[in-house]
Amino acid sequence: MPYLPIRTVNDVAQRLLIGTTREDDWLDFKREPHARGDQGRAECARDIAQFANASGGVLVIGADESAHVHSGWQAVPNPDDFIRWMHDVVNGQLTPGPVVEPTALQTPSGETAVIVNIPPSLVLVARRQGEGFEFPIRAGDSRRYMTLMEVEDRMQNKERAMKLRIGAIPSDAPVGLDAFVRQIGHNDWRVAGVDDDVIRLVKNGAELVVPLAYVDAVYQAGEPEAQWIIRLPCYIAQHRQTKRLHLTRELSRGVRPENFEARGLD
């Protein structure tokens, strides 16, 4: 399952089940709060950065585990003080500082745990390591460090940022396409889903599949028929008979409206 924040007591009871819930790409258990020293601060920063640099995740402080399976609860002493300390760690050790949403919540058995929701970051988050930096990232039920090649690839990867921005658009929000759209209109589209390398947009029952590599920009507009705008340097048309949507980026190569008409495209 993808990253889903845990924000309420009901979320804790339903999703953090003793003997059942496992650590994974989006979930990490910590029996006790991090130690208040240099080593503890470094470990806390790494635990946060690993999720920010991946697909987001939840750090559960006060959750014991055995073989990566949730095995019980341990009360977190002075949770509000720990939360303040964690914010200091984020501001002091990570650059840029990622979004961190820690909350003290009661467990079904009465203990107080600290649930830390960490959304995915649009940009890489680094932890200062001496004179240089390290880039932790979540991998399955553990943490690893990105290689130099991975860091270079990520810094040049615009598709991740576009995917995260599109993923934040509510499914019922009207979307406008900044593209060459024939007949069917620019506004009142909806985001039906975001996969690894494509987005799916729908309008009037027809679906348009767009490679993430085609997305130039995503931003809020605030208009009734277009609360969000997705900019696509594309040509979009609908087949007159099948009503299927077609997309091409080849206008610069001589594809003209009359070529579309010859193929039955409006």
C-alpha positions in Angstrom: 0.0 0.0 0.0 1.2 3.6 -0.6 2.0 6.1 2.1 -1.0 6.9 4.2 -0.7 9.2 7.2 -1.8 8.0 10.6 -3.5 10.9 12.3 -6.1 9.7 14.7 -6.6 7.2 17.5 -8.8 5.2 15.2 -6.0 5.0 12.6 -3.7 3.6 15.3 -6.2 1.0 16.3 -7.1 -0.1 12.8 -3.6 0.0 11.1 -1.1 -0.8 13.9 -2.1 -4.3 14.9 0.1 -6.2 17.3 1.3 -9.5 15.8 0.1 -8.5 12.4 1.4 -5.2 11.1 4.9 -5.3 9.5 7.5 -2.7 8.8 7.7 -2.0 5.1 8.5 0.8 2.6 6.2 3.2 4.4 6.3 2.1 8.1 9.2 2.0 10.7 8.8 1.0 14.4 11.0 2.5 17.2 10.6 1.0 20.7 11.9 4.1 22.4 12.6 7.8 21.6 16.0 8.6 20.1 18.8 9.3 22.7 19.5 12.9 23.4 23.1 13.1 22.1 25.0 13.4 18.9 24.4 9.8 17.9 20.7 10.0 18.7 20.3 13.2 16.7 22.0 11.7 13.7 19.8 8.5 13.9 16.6 10.6 14.2 17.6 12.7 11.2 18.3 9.6 9.1 15.0 8.0 10.1 13.2 11.1 8.9 15.2 11.7 5.7 14.8 8.0 4.6 11.0 8.5 4.1 11.3 12.0 2.7 13.7 10.8 0.0 11.5 7.8 -0.8 7.7 7.7 -1.1 6.9 9.1 2.3 6.2 7.1 5.4 5.3 6.9 9.1 7.8 6.6 12.0 6.1 5.1 15.0 7.8 5.9 18.3 6.8 3.6 21.1 6.1 0.5 19.0 8.1 -2.6 19.8 8.8 -5.1 17.0 10.1 -8.6 16.6 11.4 -9.7 13.2 9.9 -6.5 11.8 6.4 -7.3 13.1 4.7 -5.0 15.6 4.9 -6.8 19.0 3.7 -4.3 21.6 3.6 -0.8 22.9 6.0 1.2 25.1 4.8 4.5 26.5 6.8 7.5 25.3 7.7 9.8 28.3 7.2 13.5 27.8 5.9 13.2 24.2 5.5 17.0 23.7 9.2 17.5 24.8 10.3 14.8 22.4 8.3 16.4 19.5 10.0 19.8 20.2 13.4 18.0 20.2 12.6 16.3 16.9 11.8 19.6 15.2 15.2 20.9 16.4 16.9 17.9 14.9 15.1 18.5 11.5 16.1 22.1 11.5 19.7 21.5 12.6 20.7 18.4 10.7 18.6 18.2 7.5 18.8 20.4 4.4 16.4 21.4 3.1 14.2 20.7 6.1 11.5 18.3 5.1 7.8 18.4 6.2 7.4 16.5 9.4 4.1 16.0 11.2 4.5 14.4 14.6 1.5 13.8 16.9 1.1 12.2 20.3 -1.7 9.6 20.1 -3.1 7.1 22.6 -2.8 3.4 21.8 -5.6 0.9 22.3 -3.9 -0.4 25.5 -3.6 3.2 26.9 0.1 4.1 26.2 1.0 7.3 24.5 3.0 6.9 21.3 4.4 9.5 19.0 3.3 9.1 15.3 5.5 10.9 12.9 4.0 11.4 9.4 6.7 12.2 6.8 5.4 13.1 3.3 7.7 12.5 0.3 9.9 15.5 -0.5 9.9 17.1 -3.9 13.7 17.6 -3.6 16.4 15.4 -2.1 16.9 15.8 1.6 20.5 15.6 2.8 21.9 15.1 6.3 25.1 16.9 7.1 27.9 14.4 7.7 31.1 16.2 8.7 32.3 18.2 5.7 29.9 16.5 3.3 26.4 15.1 3.1 24.6 11.7 3.1 21.3 10.8 1.6 19.3 8.1 3.5 16.4 6.4 1.7 13.9 3.8 2.8 14.3 0.4 1.1 11.8 -2.3 2.1 11.8 -2.7 5.9 15.2 -1.0 6.4 17.3 2.0 5.5 20.1 2.4 3.0 22.1 5.3 1.6 21.9 6.6 -2.0 24.9 6.3 -4.2 26.4 9.2 -6.0 24.9 8.0 -9.2 21.5 7.8 -7.7 21.8 11.3 -6.2 22.8 12.7 -9.6 19.9 10.9 -11.4 17.4 12.2 -8.8 18.6 15.7 -9.1 17.9 15.6 -12.9 14.6 13.7 -12.5 11.7 16.1 -13.1 9.2 13.3 -13.4 9.3 12.6 -9.6 8.3 16.2 -8.8 5.5 16.2 -11.3 4.2 12.9 -10.0 4.1 14.1 -6.4 2.4 17.4 -7.4 -0.2 15.6 -9.5 -0.7 13.0 -6.8 -1.7 15.9 -4.4 -4.6 16.9 -6.7 -7.9 15.7 -5.2 -9.7 13.3 -7.4 -12.8 15.5 -7.5 -10.9 18.7 -8.3 -11.4 20.1 -11.8 -8.2 20.3 -13.8 -7.3 22.5 -16.8 -4.9 21.4 -19.5 -2.5 23.9 -20.8 -2.2 22.1 -24.1 -3.6 22.2 -27.7 -7.0 20.5 -27.0 -9.4 20.2 -29.9 -13.2 20.2 -29.5 -13.4 18.5 -26.1 -12.2 21.6 -24.2 -9.3 22.5 -21.8 -11.2 22.5 -18.5 -13.1 20.1 -16.3 -10.7 17.2 -16.5 -10.1 14.9 -13.5 -7.1 13.0 -12.3 -8.0 9.3 -12.3 -4.7 8.0 -11.2 -0.9 8.4 -11.1 1.2 5.3 -11.9 5.0 4.9 -12.1 5.5 6.6 -15.4 2.0 7.8 -16.5 -0.9 9.9 -15.4 -4.5 9.1 -16.3 -6.9 11.9 -16.9 -10.6 11.5 -17.6 -13.4 13.7 -19.1 -16.9 12.8 -20.2 -16.2 9.1 -19.7 -13.0 9.1 -21.9 -9.5 8.4 -20.5 -6.3 10.1 -21.6 -3.0 8.4 -20.6 -0.1 10.9 -20.5 3.6 9.9 -19.9 5.0 11.8 -16.9 7.9 12.8 -19.1 5.4 15.0 -21.1 4.4 17.1 -18.0 6.1 20.5 -18.0 4.4 22.1 -14.9 1.7 21.6 -12.3 0.2 24.5 -10.4 -3.0 25.7 -8.7 -5.3 28.1 -10.5 -8.3 28.5 -8.3 -10.9 28.7 -11.1 -14.3 27.0 -10.8 -13.6 24.8 -13.9 -9.9 24.5 -13.3 -8.6 24.5 -9.8 -5.3 23.0 -11.0 -3.4 23.4 -14.2 -1.3 20.7 -15.9 0.9 22.0 -18.7 1.4 19.6 -21.5 3.3 20.5 -24.8 0.9 18.1 -26.6 -1.9 17.9 -29.1 -5.0 16.2 -27.8 -8.0 15.1 -29.9 -11.0 12.7 -29.7 -11.9 10.1 -32.3 -15.4 10.9 -33.7 -16.6 7.3 -33.6 -14.8 5.5 -30.8 -14.6 8.6 -28.6 -11.0 7.5 -27.6 -8.6 10.3 -26.7 -5.4 10.6 -28.7 -2.2 12.5 -27.8 0.9 13.4 -29.7 3.9 15.7 -29.1 4.9 15.9 -32.7 3.4 19.2 -33.8 7.0 20.5 -34.3 7.5 17.7 -36.8 4.7 18.8 -39.1 1.6 17.2 -37.6 -1.2 19.7 -38.4 -4.9 19.8 -37.6 -5.8 18.5 -41.1 -3.7 15.4 -40.4 -5.8 14.7 -37.4 -9.0 15.2 -39.3 -8.0 12.7 -41.9 -7.7 10.1 -39.0 -11.2 10.9 -37.8 -10.0 13.0 -34.8 -11.8 16.1 -33.5 
